[in-house]
Structures are given as C-alpha cells and as structure tokens.
C-alpha cells in the first residue's frame, strides 16, 4: 500500500511538472501555430483574389483584342474606300452614287 501512495505522489508531481512545462513553453508553440495558420489563410485569400483578378483581366484583354481587330478592319475598309474614291473609278457594290442635280 505504501508503494501505491509513493507512485501516486510521483505521478502527481510529474503531472504538475509536465503541465507547468506545457504552459510555460508549449503555449508559444501553439501561438506560433495559430499565427502560421492565420497567415496561411490570409495568403490563400490573397491567392483567390489574385486568381479572380487574373480571370477578369483576361476577359478584358479578350474584349480589347476583339475591339482592336474590329478597328483594324474598319481602318482597312476606310483605306480601301479612300483609294477607290481617290482613283476616280469606283466599281462594284461599293460604288458611290452622287445625287442627280435638281432641275
């Protein structure tokens, strides 16, 4: 029976020491772990925001490319018409009709 009391005393003492060590030194690790998790969550959120921004900018880039192509076609058509008008011999479906003089 004495050995049970001795073992209980040693166990309680060991438990107290382990609890003290955990509170004194283990708390720092938990705090670092929480901070690291918060930083990870913030980094993931920034990553999601950047991905959304990339998608939006890609969409805008596609729209601008289409707009540029459209403007290039318009300029090409304008140049083509100006050359025909400048040569004085329009022909084909793009013939420019001059209104008949009023009498």
C-alpha positions, 0 to 999 in steps of 0.5 A: 500500500505504501508503494501505491501512495509513493507512485501516486505522489510521483505521478502527481508531481510529474503531472504538475511538472509536465503541465507547468512545462506545457504552459510555460513553453508549449503555449508559444508553440501553439501561438506560433501555430495559430499565427502560421495558420492565420497567415496561411489563410490570409495568403490563400485569400490573397491567392483567390483574389489574385486568381479572380483578378487574373480571370477578369483581366483576361476577359478584358484583354479578350474584349480589347483584342476583339475591339482592336481587330474590329478597328483594324478592319474598319481602318482597312475598309476606310483605306480601301474606300479612300483609294477607290474614291481617290482613283476616280473609278469606283466599281462594284457594290461599293460604288458611290452614287452622287445625287442627280442635280435638281432641275 
